[in-house]
Amino acid sequence: MKFKLVFFLIFLSLACRNANKSSNLTIAVDSTDKISSQILLSQKPPYFFILPSDTNSLNYQLLIVLDPHGDGKNAAQRFAFVARRYPCAVIGLNEVKNNTLNFETLISKAVSDVLSRFQFKFDKVFIVGFSGGARMAYQYSEKHQISGLILCGAGPGRIPEKLDFPLVMIAGLQDFNFTEQYYNASSNLMQNHSVIAFAFSGKHEWPDTTALSVAVDFVFKKSGFLAKIEKNSDFLQMAKKYETQGRYFLALKMLEVAVKTDNQYLRNENQQALSKLIKTEKYNKYMTQFEQNLTKESDRNRNYVKNIDIKDFAWWKSEIIRIDKKTKEKNEIIADAYARNKGFLGILMYSKINNLYNTSDTLFLDKYLKIYEQLEPKNPDLFFFKARQAYLKNENEDCKKYLNQAKNMGFSDTLKINSVFPSNFSQ
């Protein structure tokens, strides 16, 4: 499923006629059938906003999108298809990112600004986030009235069985946060038709448009909209494909989607297909191994945390090489579990290094950086940390070199750079 969007850029010094005051803002009108305009009033707006294609409606819905790096434009454009499919505006926030303590205030401020600027009335508000953005989205949903929640690449851990809104969770099988969304066929959540969790073959990343489309249509349909959900037969065909491939967990998840998004005429047929799958010997053998490896994965993570300061770099280097080999196993269950372990270690090392810079204790810093480099040699955060270490050692030329490498690899947190390095280092 592909969505082609056309955006025409027009740079203006005045706000559009719909706006009643000027401020930093990026507005986009999504269109595939007619020429529309994107009005850019500032290079660094607090949010990126997409108007719905149907501008004749007096009442709209609002989809709030949270990206862990505060990339509001990228976040909003992933959901531009929503502005075409429904009378729904999309807003991606630039000021909300990982470790933003006042994110609830910033979200509410952005929504209020949109309401005031365009004189819109939003009947329903939906919120979606990825990774740290998903965590903030979930926390926001606990204190504010919303009509639907989509969590990508992270979950609440313990998933509530009763919610006041529909919930969709999506994660890659190699995502280190995968287990935060996991539940099996015997869970009560399988009987809750307001909650679905499905997976894709991938790592810690935004799901593709097809998966996001399924998620959006699900929460909109549950909220009373006439959603254009994929034909049920498509989900059944995907389930059969995965079953033929011996990927029974993905087959289970596709059947769950089929059952929970079906209409009353197909419900029995889909439920029968699901019941048939979970009674097969191959499925049960597969899921036994799947859950055994989830336990082993968790045990390894606990041991890694325990040994992080005990074992020397030589041990860690050997262990990471072993993990890399395991991620290439023919058995996907084992390969995915070790890929999640490696992702967990990357997050662990990032946290350890980042915390050390906030203290005067640098005893383990060199070792941590070596381990991090062994794990993720092309991660821009690594080179930012190496630049920071060089700066602490007064190795200014190395500092500039590593900082430029970090930028060239995609490190774009200028606030963080400016808070650590002199201005002549960051130019």
C-alpha positions in Angstrom: 0.0 0.0 0.0 1.6 3.2 -1.1 0.5 6.8 -0.6 1.8 9.6 -2.8 1.7 13.1 -1.4 2.2 16.3 -3.1 3.5 19.4 -1.2 4.0 22.8 -2.8 6.2 25.2 -0.9 5.3 28.8 -0.7 7.3 31.1 1.6 5.3 33.9 3.0 5.9 36.8 5.4 2.3 37.0 6.6 0.1 34.3 8.1 -2.6 32.8 5.9 -6.1 34.2 6.0 -7.2 31.4 8.3 -4.7 32.4 11.0 -5.7 35.1 13.4 -2.2 35.8 14.6 1.4 35.1 13.6 3.9 32.9 15.4 6.5 30.2 14.5 4.5 27.6 12.6 4.7 25.2 9.7 1.4 24.4 7.9 0.9 21.9 5.2 -2.1 21.0 3.2 -2.1 17.5 1.9 -3.5 17.0 -1.5 -3.4 14.4 -4.3 -6.2 15.8 -6.5 -5.6 19.6 -6.5 -2.9 22.1 -6.0 -2.5 23.0 -2.3 0.1 25.0 -0.4 2.4 24.6 2.4 3.0 27.8 4.3 6.3 28.1 6.1 6.6 30.9 8.6 9.7 29.8 10.4 12.6 27.5 9.8 12.3 26.2 13.4 8.6 26.0 14.2 7.3 24.4 17.4 5.3 21.9 15.3 4.5 20.7 11.8 0.8 20.8 11.0 -1.1 19.1 8.1 -4.6 20.3 7.3 -7.1 17.8 6.1 -7.9 17.6 2.4 -11.6 18.2 3.2 -11.5 21.8 4.4 -15.3 22.1 4.1 -16.0 20.5 7.5 -16.6 22.6 10.5 -15.5 19.9 12.9 -12.3 18.0 12.6 -10.4 15.3 14.4 -6.8 15.7 15.5 -3.9 13.2 15.4 -0.9 14.1 17.6 2.4 12.4 16.6 5.4 12.2 18.9 8.8 11.4 17.6 11.6 10.6 20.2 14.0 13.0 18.4 11.5 15.8 18.1 11.3 15.6 14.4 7.8 16.9 14.0 7.9 17.1 10.2 9.1 13.5 9.7 6.5 12.3 12.3 3.6 14.2 10.8 4.4 13.3 7.2 4.3 9.6 8.1 0.6 10.1 8.8 -0.2 12.5 6.0 -2.5 9.9 4.5 -4.8 10.4 7.5 -5.5 14.0 6.5 -6.6 12.7 3.1 -8.6 9.7 4.4 -10.5 11.4 7.2 -11.6 14.9 8.3 -8.5 14.9 10.5 -5.6 17.3 11.0 -2.2 15.9 11.9 0.3 17.7 14.1 3.9 16.6 14.7 5.7 18.3 17.6 9.3 19.5 17.3 9.6 20.6 21.0 8.7 17.2 22.4 11.4 14.5 22.4 13.1 12.1 24.8 13.7 13.5 28.3 11.3 16.4 27.7 10.0 16.8 31.3 7.2 19.2 30.5 5.9 17.3 27.4 2.3 17.3 28.6 2.4 21.1 28.8 4.0 21.4 25.4 1.4 19.1 23.8 -1.5 21.0 25.3 0.1 24.3 24.3 0.4 23.2 20.6 -3.2 21.9 20.5 -4.5 25.2 22.0 -2.5 27.2 19.4 -4.0 25.2 16.6 -7.5 25.7 18.0 -7.0 29.4 18.3 -5.2 29.9 15.0 -7.6 28.1 12.8 -10.7 28.4 14.9 -11.1 24.6 14.6 -13.2 22.5 16.9 -11.8 19.0 17.4 -14.4 16.4 18.2 -11.9 13.7 18.9 -8.1 13.6 19.6 -5.9 10.7 18.8 -2.3 10.3 19.8 0.6 8.2 18.4 4.2 7.9 19.3 7.3 5.9 18.6 9.9 4.7 21.2 10.2 7.4 23.8 7.4 9.2 22.0 5.2 6.2 22.6 6.0 6.3 26.3 5.0 10.0 26.4 1.9 9.3 24.4 0.8 6.6 26.9 1.5 8.9 29.9 -0.5 11.6 28.2 -3.4 9.3 27.7 -3.5 8.5 31.4 -4.3 12.1 32.3 -6.1 13.6 29.3 -9.2 12.6 27.3 -8.3 10.9 24.0 -10.2 8.7 21.5 -7.4 6.4 20.4 -3.8 5.5 21.1 -1.1 4.0 18.9 2.2 2.9 20.5 5.1 2.0 18.1 8.3 0.5 19.3 7.4 0.6 23.0 4.6 -0.4 25.3 3.2 0.1 28.8 4.9 -3.1 30.0 1.8 -4.3 31.9 -1.0 -3.7 29.4 -4.2 -2.6 31.0 -7.2 -4.9 30.3 -9.6 -2.0 30.5 -9.2 1.3 28.7 -11.5 4.1 27.8 -10.2 4.2 24.2 -8.9 1.7 21.5 -5.2 0.8 21.7 -2.9 -0.5 18.9 0.7 -1.6 19.6 3.2 -2.3 16.9 6.8 -3.5 17.2 9.5 -5.2 15.2 10.4 -8.7 16.1 14.0 -7.5 16.6 13.0 -4.4 18.7 14.5 -4.5 22.2 11.1 -3.2 23.5 9.2 -6.0 21.8 8.3 -7.7 25.1 6.6 -4.6 26.4 3.8 -5.2 23.9 3.8 -9.0 24.0 0.9 -11.2 25.0 0.0 -14.7 23.8 -3.1 -16.4 22.6 -4.2 -17.4 26.2 -4.2 -13.7 27.4 -7.4 -12.0 28.2 -6.3 -9.3 25.9 -7.1 -11.6 23.0 -10.7 -11.3 23.9 -10.6 -7.5 24.1 -11.7 -6.2 20.8 -10.5 -2.7 21.6 -6.8 -3.7 21.8 -4.6 -5.2 19.2 -0.8 -5.8 19.1 0.9 -7.0 16.0 4.5 -7.3 14.9 6.6 -7.0 11.7 10.0 -8.4 10.7 12.2 -5.4 11.7 14.1 -3.7 14.4 13.5 -0.6 16.5 12.0 1.7 13.9 8.8 3.3 12.8 6.5 0.7 11.2 5.8 1.1 7.5 2.8 2.9 6.1 0.8 -0.3 5.6 1.1 -1.1 9.3 0.4 2.5 10.4 -2.7 2.5 8.1 -4.1 -0.6 9.8 -3.5 1.0 13.2 -5.1 4.3 12.3 -8.1 2.6 10.7 -8.6 0.4 13.7 -8.7 3.3 16.2 -10.9 5.4 14.0 -13.4 2.6 13.3 -13.6 1.8 17.0 -14.3 5.6 17.6 -17.3 5.5 15.2 -15.8 6.4 11.8 -16.5 4.6 8.6 -12.9 3.3 8.3 -11.5 1.9 5.0 -10.0 -1.1 6.6 -8.2 -3.7 4.5 -10.3 -6.5 3.2 -10.5 -9.2 5.9 -9.4 -11.7 3.3 -6.1 -9.8 3.0 -5.3 -10.4 6.7 -6.3 -14.1 6.4 -4.1 -14.5 3.3 -1.2 -13.0 5.2 -1.8 -15.3 8.1 -1.8 -18.3 5.8 1.4 -17.1 4.2 3.1 -16.8 7.6 1.8 -20.2 8.7 3.1 -21.8 5.5 6.5 -20.2 6.3 6.4 -21.6 9.8 6.3 -18.1 11.4 3.4 -18.9 13.7 3.6 -15.8 15.9 3.1 -13.5 13.0 0.3 -15.7 11.7 -1.4 -15.5 15.1 -1.1 -11.7 15.1 -2.6 -11.4 11.6 -5.5 -13.5 12.7 -6.0 -11.4 15.8 -6.2 -8.3 13.5 -8.7 -10.1 11.2 -10.9 -11.1 14.1 -10.9 -7.7 15.8 -11.4 -5.6 12.6 -14.0 -7.8 11.0 -17.6 -7.2 10.6 -20.3 -9.4 12.2 -20.7 -11.5 9.1 -17.1 -12.6 9.1 -16.5 -12.9 12.8 -17.3 -16.6 13.1 -15.1 -17.5 10.0 -12.1 -15.6 11.4 -12.5 -16.9 14.9 -12.7 -20.4 13.5 -9.4 -19.8 11.6 -7.8 -18.5 14.8 -9.1 -21.4 16.9 -7.8 -23.9 14.3 -4.3 -22.4 14.3 -3.8 -22.4 18.1 -4.8 -26.1 18.2 -2.2 -27.3 15.8 0.8 -29.2 17.0 3.2 -27.1 15.0 1.9 -23.8 16.3 2.1 -25.0 19.9 5.6 -26.4 19.5 6.7 -23.1 17.9 5.2 -20.9 20.6 6.7 -23.1 23.4 10.1 -22.4 21.9 9.2 -18.7 21.3 8.3 -18.2 25.0 11.3 -20.2 26.2 13.6 -17.8 24.2 11.8 -14.8 25.7 12.7 -16.1 29.1 16.3 -16.8 28.1 16.5 -13.3 26.5 15.3 -11.7 29.8 17.8 -13.7 31.8 20.7 -12.6 29.5 19.7 -9.0 29.9 19.8 -9.3 33.7 23.2 -10.9 33.5 24.5 -8.1 31.3 23.3 -5.5 33.7 25.0 -7.4 36.6 28.3 -7.9 34.7 28.6 -4.5 33.1 31.1 -3.2 35.7 32.5 -6.6 36.6 33.7 -8.0 33.3 36.6 -6.4 31.4 36.4 -5.2 27.8 38.0 -8.5 26.5 35.1 -10.4 27.9 32.5 -8.0 26.5 34.2 -8.0 23.0 34.0 -11.8 23.0 30.4 -11.8 24.1 29.3 -9.2 21.5 31.0 -11.3 18.8 29.0 -14.3 20.0 25.8 -12.2 20.0 26.4 -11.1 16.4 26.8 -14.7 15.4 23.6 -15.7 17.1 21.7 -12.9 15.2 22.5 -14.7 12.0 21.1 -18.1 13.2 18.7 -19.8 10.7 16.3 -20.2 13.5 14.5 -16.8 13.5 13.3 -17.2 17.0 16.8 -17.4 18.3 18.2 -14.8 15.9 15.5 -12.3 16.8 16.0 -12.8 20.6 19.7 -12.1 20.3 19.1 -9.1 18.1 16.8 -7.7 20.9 19.6 -8.5 23.4 22.1 -6.4 21.3 19.6 -3.6 21.1 19.1 -3.7 24.9 22.9 -3.5 25.4 23.1 -0.5 23.1 20.5 1.3 25.2 22.2 0.2 28.4 25.6 1.6 27.2 24.1 4.8 26.0 22.5 5.3 29.4 25.7 4.4 31.3 27.9 6.8 29.3 25.4 9.6 29.4 25.0 9.3 33.1 28.8 9.3 33.7 29.1 12.7 32.0 26.7 14.1 34.6 29.0 13.0 37.4 32.7 13.4 38.3 33.2 9.6 38.1 34.9 8.6 34.8 36.5 5.4 36.0 34.5 3.2 33.6 34.1 5.7 30.8 36.8 4.4 28.5 35.6 0.8 28.9 32.0 1.8 28.2 32.9 3.7 25.1 34.8 0.7 23.8 31.9 -1.6 24.4 29.5 0.9 22.8 31.7 1.1 19.7 31.9 -2.7 19.5 28.1 -2.8 19.6 27.2 0.1 17.4 30.3 1.4 15.5 28.2 3.6 13.2 25.9 5.2 15.8 26.2 9.0 15.7 25.7 9.1 19.5 29.0 7.2 19.8 30.9 9.9 18.0 29.2 12.6 20.0 30.3 10.8 23.2 33.9 10.4 21.8 33.9 14.1 21.0 32.9 14.9 24.6 35.5 12.6 26.0 38.2 14.2 23.8 37.0 17.6 25.0 37.4 16.6 28.6 41.0 15.5 27.9 41.7 18.9 26.1 42.2 17.0 22.9 40.6 19.7 20.8 41.4 18.6 17.3 40.1 15.1 18.1 37.0 16.6 19.6 36.3 18.6 16.4 36.9 15.5 14.3 34.5 13.3 16.3 31.9 16.1 16.4 32.0 16.5 12.7 31.7 12.7 12.3 28.7 12.7 14.6 27.0 15.5 12.5 27.8 13.8 9.2 26.2 10.6 10.5 23.0 12.4 11.5 23.5 13.8 15.0 21.3 16.9 14.9 20.7 17.9 18.6 22.0 21.4 18.4 20.9 22.2 21.9 22.9 19.4 23.3 25.9 20.3 21.2 25.8 24.0 22.3 25.4 23.0 25.9 28.6 21.0 25.9 31.0 22.6 23.4 32.2 26.1 22.6 30.6 27.7 19.6 33.8 27.5 17.5 33.9 23.7 18.0 30.4 23.2 16.7 30.7 25.3 13.5 
